[in-house]
Amino acid sequence: MKKILVTGAAGFIGRQALPLLAARGYEVHGIILPGWEPIREVPVQWHEANLFDPGGREQLLASVQPTHLLHLAWCTAPATYRTSDDNLAWVAASVDLARKFVEYGGRRAVFAGTCFEYDSSQGCRHELSTPCRPDTLYGTCKNALRQIVEDFFSRKDIPAAWGRIFYLFGPNEYRERLVPAVITALLKKEPARCTAGTQLRDFLYVADVADAFAALLESDVRGPVNIGSGAPIAVKDLVLRIGELLGSRDLIRLGERPTPAGEPPLVCADVGRLRNEVGWQPAHSLDQGLELTIEWWRRN
């Protein structure tokens, strides 16, 4: 039996991945922090655990003994994740999680990385040719973990992959992020104050991101794989499209917020490995993803 342990199972990507993994025949085990409410809509065996606790990690892996691991958990609060000391704690916890996974018979692992591992001066980023020179603690810790677990799993002859996430949006996103901030302002018939939005970014609907991780897990591909659309869009065009879908384009206020210093003009995923080696394509267009996201925010 394929038995998968999913960290961050109740998070932005994790909750989307659970039914996809169950549909692929996995016995799904999800981790939540003590006191958190589990998601009941999908067939998941829930485990309360603090992954920063060495004894908790040991007990969890000994109990579940998963054949597969999807490690999504990390610090993600928009205001602090780039500089939080928790990034360091996640490196240590993740290294031990990898070690315990192998110790208890694990056979295939996929970890979540980030486009912020790459040199920010680069535009379209390729896993095998674009240098990794992160300029945030978040990116540095993710990249360091990638190097450690790649070497470790290789020495143990465990096939492992590293899904580098680019920009994403969808239900259950932090309200202060770009897409939900614009949607919720327009739903309240309030102005959506934005930067000039000339920067180009690679956005992918969160359900597609989760599906890409499921496909990567099922494949035999090893090493880093970009998870993005491969089709960058100017932030202003994304925002204006949300305005059009809500019939409130007149409430979009471009240029009323300053563009953060050091913003690269282009961040784009080369998705050749994802398309050609993993064999994956997104199921949703940008408009379809935005429409589903808008509908979710209407209800919530």
N, C-alpha and C positions, 0 to 999 in steps of 0.2 A: 504494500500500500504506500502511496505517496502521501507523506505527512509533512505539512509545511508550517513553520513558525513565522508569523508576521509581526515585526515590531512596528510601532506607530500604527497599529491596526485601526484605531478609531480616529486617525488623523485625516488630513485633507486628501492625500492619495490613498492611504491604507483602506479607508472605508469604501472607496471605489474598487479596490483590488479584490476585496474579500469574495464577492459573488462570482467574479471572473475566475478566481482560483478554484472555488467550489465547483463551478461548471466544468472545469478542466479535470475533475476527478480527484482533487486533493482533499484530504482530511485537514481542515483549516483550524489552526490554533492561533488566536490573537492575544496580544498582550495589552492590558490597560493598567494604568496606575491605580493603586488602592483607592476606593471611593468613587472612581469614575463609573459612569453608566455604560454598560455594554450595548452594542448595536444588536437588536433582537431580530431584525428583518432577514438576516442571512444565517445559514447553518455554520456557526463558528463555535468552537470550544474556547471559552474565555479564561484567561489566567491573569490574576492580579499580581503584578511584579514591578519592583523598582529596579530598572536595569543598572542603576548606579551602585546597587548593593551586591557585592560579590557573592554572598551567600544566597541571595535571591536568584542570581543568574545560575548558580550551580544547581539549585533545587529545580528551577524551571527546566533547564536542559535535561537533567536527569529524569524528570517526570515525563516530558513530552518525547524526548529522543527523536527529533524531526529528521526526516531524510532531506528536506529542503529548507532553506532560510531566505526570507525576503526582509532585509534590514532597511526600514524606512525612517525609524525614529531618530530625531535630532532636535536641537533647539531651533525654533522657527519664528519666534515672535518678531514681527516686522521692525520694531524700534531697536531691538537689541541683538539680533542673531549674528550680525556681522562681527561684533566685538565681544560677545559674551564669553566669560571664562568657562561657561558650560561646554563650549566647543572642545576644550581640553579634556573635560570629564568624559565627553562622548567618545573621544579617541580611545581613551583607556578602557572604557566599558565595552566598546565595539571590538577592540583587539581580543579581550578576554571572551567575549561572546563567540567570536570566530574560533578561538581555541577550544572552547567547550563544545561547540557545534561539531567539530571534527572528532573530539574525544568521545562523543556519544553517537558516532556513526553517521554523521551528516554526509551527503553525497553531492549536493549542488547548492551554491549560494549566489545570491545577487544582492549587491549593496547599492544604495542610492548615493550618487555623487552630485556634482553641480557644475554648471558652466563657469562658475566663478573660480574654478581651479585653473582656468586658462589665463594666459597673458591677456590682460584687458585691452591692450593696444591692437590685438588681432580682430579681424572682422568675422568672416565665416570660419568656424573653428572645426578642425578635423582631429579625431582622436589620436591618430598616429603621426601627424606632422606638425600640429600647432603646439608650441611649447606651453608648459604649465608654469606660470609665474603669478600665483595668486597675490592679490594686494589687500586682502582682508584676513582676519584671524579665522573666520569661517572657511574661506577657500583654502587657506593654508592647512587647517586641520583635516578637511576633507581629502585634500591631495596627499597629505602624509599618511592618512589611514589607507587610502588606495594603495600606496606603495607597500605598506606593511602587509596588508591582507593578500595582495597579489603574490608577493614573494612567499608568504606563509602557505597559502592554498596551493601554489605551484609545487612547493617542496613536499606537500602532503598528497599530491596528485588528485586534488579536489578541483573540478572545473568550477570556476567562479567568474562572474561578470560584474561590471560596474556601470550602472546606468546614470549618465550625466544629464541631469534635468536642466532644461532651459527655462523659459517663462511659461507660466501656466495660469489658468483661471477656471472657475467653476463653482458649484455649490459648496457651502461650508468653508469658503475662504475667509481669512481674517477681513473684517469689515473695512479696515483702514487701507487695504491694498487697492491698487489702481482700479481694477474692474468693478469690484463691489462698491467702492467709494463713489464712483460715477453713477452706477446703477441706483444705489440707495438715495443719492441726492436727487436724481431725476424722478424717481418714483414719488418723492415728497414734493416735487415741483419746485425744487431749490436749485440755484446755480451750481454747476460742477466746475470748480476752479482748478485748472490744470496748468502744467508747464506748457511751453510752446510745442512740445511733443514732436520735435523733428527727429529725435533719435529712433533708429530702427531696431525692433526687437522681435524675437522668434517666440510666438505664443502658440500654445497647444491646450486644448480642452482637457480638463483633469481626468475625465473618464478614459480618454485616449492615452494619456500618460500612464494610467494604471494598467490599461490593456497592453501597452508596450512593455511594461515590466513583466506582466504575465507571459507574454510571448518570448521575452528574453530569457526568462526562467526556464521555459520549456525547450529552448534551443540549446545547442552545444557551443554557442559563441562564448569566447573568453575575453577578458580585459574590458577596457572602457568602450562604451557605446553611447553616442549622443541620443538623447530623447527629446526631440523637438519636431517642428513642422518642416523645417528647411525652407520656409517661405516668410521672410521677415516683413513686418508691416510697421509704418511710422506710428508712433504712439498716438499722435493727433488723429490719424485716420481710424485707429481702433476706437478712440473715444467718440469721434464723430459718428461712427457706425452705430455705437450704442445709442447715441442721441437720435439717430434716424429710426432705429428699431422701436424706440420708446416715443417717437413723435415729439421729441423735446430737444432737437438739435439747437434751437435758439437759446437753450440754457447752458450750453457748453461755453466755458470761458477759458480759451487758450491763452497762455502767456501771463495769467494772473498769479502764477506761482513760479518762483525761480527754478531753473534747472539745476539740480545738485552738481556741485563741482566735481570734475573728473569723470562725468558720464561719458562712456565711449559712444561714438556715433552709430556703431553697428554691432549687434550681438546676434549671430546667426549660427545655427547648427548645420554642419555637413551631415546629412542623414544617410549617407551611402551604406554604412555598416548596418544600420537599422533596417533599411529597405532591402538590401541585397543579401545580407548574411542572416539576419534574423527573419527576414521575409515579412515585415510588418508594414501596414499602411493605416493611417488614421481613419476612423469610421465617421467622423464629424467634420464638416467644413467649419470655417471660422464663424460664419453666420449661425449655423446650427448650434454650435457651442454657446454663442452669445444668447441666442433665443432660449435655450434650456437654462442658462444661468439667470437670465432675467426672470423667467417664470419661477425659478426656485426662490429668488429674492421677493417676488410678489407674495409668495405663500409664507415667507419666513420673516 
